[in-house]
Amino acid sequence: MFDQILGLPAHPLIIHFAVVLTPLFVVVAAVYALLPRWRPYVAWAVVLLSLAAPAAVYAAKESGESLKAARFATADGELGARISAHQSFANPLLLSVLGLAAAALLLVFATRPSRDSVGRDRFGRAATLTLSGLTLALAAVAGYYVFQAGDSGARAVWGV
């Protein structure tokens, strides 16, 4: 399923979704956590990116594994080391983006006022601050891993 798209290896095509959506998600989630005034304007983006970014990272991970099995299973030496370094960031990136998605969705839910509490957070200020901090921490982790995965992938391909 993640092998080819129109006869081309799928991984180089799919990674662009992860490389674009994950940093965008990191920024939008951080804005939502840090700027309460902007929450009504970016809540929809947080929700959509909470679904799209993990899906893109998962597809990139799976297509990368397919590409390695199909074309680089016997790669060793410097190329094998670069591929292994790149591959080592896949699981941490996926887990951090999934964690960010969960925290960001919980934060959106917590900051949407319930029917009987107009203008107040659903679970109180302490819960909102905790979820905001968790969202920011996970955004930093996801940002780090998407950079590392992208950088190591470029180094594996271009040998820089």
BALOBA-1460 file (C-alpha; in Angstrom, 3 decimals):
// residues 160
<rec num="1" residu="m" x="0.000" y="0.000" z="0.000"/>
<rec num="2" residu="f" x="2.866" y="2.396" z="0.786"/>
<rec num="3" residu="d" x="5.210" y="1.114" z="-1.924"/>
<rec num="4" residu="q" x="4.490" y="3.156" z="-5.027"/>
<rec num="5" residu="i" x="2.404" y="5.998" z="-6.374"/>
<rec num="6" residu="l" x="2.038" y="5.937" z="-10.165"/>
<rec num="7" residu="g" x="5.158" y="3.801" z="-10.450"/>
<rec num="8" residu="l" x="7.315" y="6.096" z="-8.291"/>
<rec num="9" residu="p" x="8.536" y="5.245" z="-4.795"/>
<rec num="10" residu="a" x="5.864" y="6.564" z="-2.428"/>
<rec num="11" residu="h" x="8.153" y="7.751" z="0.375"/>
<rec num="12" residu="p" x="9.656" y="10.801" z="-1.374"/>
<rec num="13" residu="l" x="6.149" y="11.902" z="-2.317"/>
<rec num="14" residu="i" x="4.450" y="11.203" z="1.034"/>
<rec num="15" residu="i" x="7.084" y="12.789" z="3.256"/>
<rec num="16" residu="h" x="6.168" y="16.233" z="1.986"/>
<rec num="17" residu="f" x="2.817" y="15.980" z="3.753"/>
<rec num="18" residu="a" x="4.533" y="15.169" z="7.045"/>
<rec num="19" residu="v" x="7.222" y="17.810" z="6.538"/>
<rec num="20" residu="v" x="4.617" y="20.517" z="5.924"/>
<rec num="21" residu="l" x="1.765" y="19.474" z="8.216"/>
<rec num="22" residu="t" x="3.809" y="18.656" z="11.324"/>
<rec num="23" residu="p" x="5.575" y="22.040" z="11.673"/>
<rec num="24" residu="l" x="2.298" y="23.771" z="10.843"/>
<rec num="25" residu="f" x="0.597" y="21.734" z="13.562"/>
<rec num="26" residu="v" x="3.383" y="22.576" z="16.026"/>
<rec num="27" residu="v" x="2.968" y="26.306" z="15.377"/>
<rec num="28" residu="v" x="-0.835" y="26.303" z="15.447"/>
<rec num="29" residu="a" x="-0.955" y="24.228" z="18.637"/>
<rec num="30" residu="a" x="1.566" y="26.553" z="20.294"/>
<rec num="31" residu="v" x="-0.458" y="29.604" z="19.238"/>
<rec num="32" residu="y" x="-3.604" y="28.007" z="20.637"/>
<rec num="33" residu="a" x="-1.867" y="27.231" z="23.926"/>
<rec num="34" residu="l" x="-0.168" y="30.625" z="24.326"/>
<rec num="35" residu="l" x="-2.691" y="33.112" z="22.930"/>
<rec num="36" residu="p" x="-6.184" y="32.688" z="24.388"/>
<rec num="37" residu="r" x="-7.535" y="35.557" z="22.259"/>
<rec num="38" residu="w" x="-6.715" y="33.642" z="19.092"/>
<rec num="39" residu="r" x="-8.342" y="30.403" z="20.190"/>
<rec num="40" residu="p" x="-11.680" y="30.974" z="18.440"/>
<rec num="41" residu="y" x="-9.841" y="31.617" z="15.173"/>
<rec num="42" residu="v" x="-7.419" y="28.682" z="15.217"/>
<rec num="43" residu="a" x="-9.446" y="25.980" z="16.994"/>
<rec num="44" residu="w" x="-10.619" y="24.509" z="13.693"/>
<rec num="45" residu="a" x="-7.012" y="24.329" z="12.443"/>
<rec num="46" residu="v" x="-5.878" y="22.592" z="15.639"/>
<rec num="47" residu="v" x="-8.595" y="19.976" z="15.271"/>
<rec num="48" residu="l" x="-7.928" y="19.335" z="11.576"/>
<rec num="49" residu="l" x="-4.144" y="19.218" z="12.010"/>
<rec num="50" residu="s" x="-4.558" y="16.912" z="15.034"/>
<rec num="51" residu="l" x="-5.980" y="14.404" z="12.596"/>
<rec num="52" residu="a" x="-3.932" y="15.144" z="9.476"/>
<rec num="53" residu="a" x="-0.406" y="15.454" z="10.897"/>
<rec num="54" residu="p" x="-0.309" y="12.059" z="12.657"/>
<rec num="55" residu="a" x="-1.788" y="10.422" z="9.553"/>
<rec num="56" residu="a" x="0.897" y="12.035" z="7.388"/>
<rec num="57" residu="v" x="3.686" y="10.975" z="9.739"/>
<rec num="58" residu="y" x="2.327" y="7.423" z="9.895"/>
<rec num="59" residu="a" x="2.148" y="7.244" z="6.088"/>
<rec num="60" residu="a" x="5.694" y="8.604" z="5.812"/>
<rec num="61" residu="k" x="6.953" y="6.040" z="8.333"/>
<rec num="62" residu="e" x="5.267" y="3.127" z="6.583"/>
<rec num="63" residu="s" x="6.353" y="4.237" z="3.125"/>
<rec num="64" residu="g" x="9.906" y="4.642" z="4.389"/>
<rec num="65" residu="e" x="9.910" y="1.096" z="5.713"/>
<rec num="66" residu="s" x="8.597" y="-0.131" z="2.351"/>
<rec num="67" residu="l" x="11.248" y="1.828" z="0.474"/>
<rec num="68" residu="k" x="14.015" y="0.459" z="2.674"/>
<rec num="69" residu="a" x="12.778" y="-3.126" z="2.249"/>
<rec num="70" residu="a" x="12.404" y="-2.756" z="-1.519"/>
<rec num="71" residu="r" x="15.560" y="-0.858" z="-2.412"/>
<rec num="72" residu="f" x="17.938" y="-0.557" z="0.532"/>
<rec num="73" residu="a" x="17.589" y="-3.810" z="2.489"/>
<rec num="74" residu="t" x="21.234" y="-4.662" z="1.925"/>
<rec num="75" residu="a" x="22.626" y="-1.135" z="2.259"/>
<rec num="76" residu="d" x="25.667" y="-1.028" z="4.488"/>
<rec num="77" residu="g" x="28.592" y="1.254" z="5.113"/>
<rec num="78" residu="e" x="27.998" y="4.997" z="5.121"/>
<rec num="79" residu="l" x="24.678" y="4.777" z="3.263"/>
<rec num="80" residu="g" x="23.358" y="2.137" z="5.654"/>
<rec num="81" residu="a" x="24.396" y="4.258" z="8.634"/>
<rec num="82" residu="r" x="22.657" y="7.341" z="7.208"/>
<rec num="83" residu="i" x="19.479" y="5.359" z="6.514"/>
<rec num="84" residu="s" x="19.537" y="3.881" z="10.021"/>
<rec num="85" residu="a" x="20.035" y="7.336" z="11.541"/>
<rec num="86" residu="h" x="17.088" y="8.645" z="9.540"/>
<rec num="87" residu="q" x="14.916" y="5.662" z="10.429"/>
<rec num="88" residu="s" x="15.685" y="6.070" z="14.132"/>
<rec num="89" residu="f" x="13.611" y="9.263" z="14.233"/>
<rec num="90" residu="a" x="10.431" y="7.708" z="12.789"/>
<rec num="91" residu="n" x="8.930" y="6.203" z="15.957"/>
<rec num="92" residu="p" x="9.770" y="9.136" z="18.260"/>
<rec num="93" residu="l" x="8.279" y="11.522" z="15.697"/>
<rec num="94" residu="l" x="5.101" y="9.486" z="15.366"/>
<rec num="95" residu="l" x="4.701" y="9.137" z="19.135"/>
<rec num="96" residu="s" x="5.350" y="12.835" z="19.774"/>
<rec num="97" residu="v" x="2.880" y="13.914" z="17.087"/>
<rec num="98" residu="l" x="0.258" y="11.524" z="18.471"/>
<rec num="99" residu="g" x="0.872" y="12.901" z="21.969"/>
<rec num="100" residu="l" x="0.613" y="16.461" z="20.683"/>
<rec num="101" residu="a" x="-2.617" y="15.603" z="18.908"/>
<rec num="102" residu="a" x="-4.136" y="14.158" z="22.089"/>
<rec num="103" residu="a" x="-3.007" y="17.093" z="24.228"/>
<rec num="104" residu="a" x="-4.143" y="19.682" z="21.685"/>
<rec num="105" residu="l" x="-7.561" y="18.075" z="21.254"/>
<rec num="106" residu="l" x="-7.985" y="17.915" z="25.029"/>
<rec num="107" residu="l" x="-6.984" y="21.567" z="25.269"/>
<rec num="108" residu="v" x="-9.524" y="22.565" z="22.626"/>
<rec num="109" residu="f" x="-12.208" y="20.597" z="24.452"/>
<rec num="110" residu="a" x="-11.219" y="22.069" z="27.816"/>
<rec num="111" residu="t" x="-11.274" y="25.648" z="26.561"/>
<rec num="112" residu="r" x="-14.622" y="25.435" z="24.846"/>
<rec num="113" residu="p" x="-17.134" y="26.722" z="27.361"/>
<rec num="114" residu="s" x="-19.864" y="24.334" z="28.387"/>
<rec num="115" residu="r" x="-23.464" y="25.464" z="28.026"/>
<rec num="116" residu="d" x="-23.781" y="26.482" z="31.662"/>
<rec num="117" residu="s" x="-20.447" y="28.328" z="31.883"/>
<rec num="118" residu="v" x="-20.380" y="31.112" z="29.331"/>
<rec num="119" residu="g" x="-16.877" y="32.470" z="28.856"/>
<rec num="120" residu="r" x="-15.175" y="30.099" z="31.318"/>
<rec num="121" residu="d" x="-13.017" y="27.088" z="30.685"/>
<rec num="122" residu="r" x="-14.806" y="23.778" z="30.954"/>
<rec num="123" residu="f" x="-12.558" y="22.277" z="33.660"/>
<rec num="124" residu="g" x="-11.156" y="25.422" z="35.246"/>
<rec num="125" residu="r" x="-8.047" y="27.504" z="34.836"/>
<rec num="126" residu="a" x="-5.663" y="24.994" z="36.433"/>
<rec num="127" residu="a" x="-6.598" y="22.265" z="33.952"/>
<rec num="128" residu="t" x="-6.282" y="24.691" z="31.050"/>
<rec num="129" residu="l" x="-2.842" y="25.844" z="32.182"/>
<rec num="130" residu="t" x="-1.682" y="22.254" z="32.649"/>
<rec num="131" residu="l" x="-2.931" y="21.227" z="29.216"/>
<rec num="132" residu="s" x="-1.388" y="24.353" z="27.683"/>
<rec num="133" residu="g" x="1.989" y="23.507" z="29.208"/>
<rec num="134" residu="l" x="1.741" y="19.904" z="28.073"/>
<rec num="135" residu="t" x="0.782" y="21.026" z="24.571"/>
<rec num="136" residu="l" x="3.752" y="23.396" z="24.413"/>
<rec num="137" residu="a" x="6.158" y="20.724" z="25.641"/>
<rec num="138" residu="l" x="4.890" y="18.162" z="23.137"/>
<rec num="139" residu="a" x="4.966" y="20.778" z="20.365"/>
<rec num="140" residu="a" x="8.645" y="21.377" z="21.120"/>
<rec num="141" residu="v" x="9.363" y="17.636" z="21.088"/>
<rec num="142" residu="a" x="7.465" y="17.090" z="17.830"/>
<rec num="143" residu="g" x="9.212" y="20.094" z="16.278"/>
<rec num="144" residu="y" x="12.587" y="18.687" z="17.291"/>
<rec num="145" residu="y" x="11.869" y="15.240" z="15.868"/>
<rec num="146" residu="v" x="10.393" y="16.479" z="12.590"/>
<rec num="147" residu="f" x="13.499" y="18.592" z="12.084"/>
<rec num="148" residu="q" x="15.795" y="15.686" z="12.923"/>
<rec num="149" residu="a" x="13.894" y="13.283" z="10.671"/>
<rec num="150" residu="g" x="13.874" y="15.728" z="7.777"/>
<rec num="151" residu="d" x="17.514" y="16.689" z="8.202"/>
<rec num="152" residu="s" x="18.733" y="13.100" z="8.494"/>
<rec num="153" residu="g" x="16.612" y="12.107" z="5.497"/>
<rec num="154" residu="a" x="18.108" y="14.880" z="3.391"/>
<rec num="155" residu="r" x="21.589" y="13.864" z="4.526"/>
<rec num="156" residu="a" x="20.845" y="10.226" z="3.654"/>
<rec num="157" residu="v" x="19.712" y="11.178" z="0.149"/>
<rec num="158" residu="w" x="22.155" y="13.925" z="-0.668"/>
<rec num="159" residu="g" x="25.125" y="12.670" z="1.358"/>
<rec num="160" residu="v" x="25.871" y="16.072" z="2.842"/>
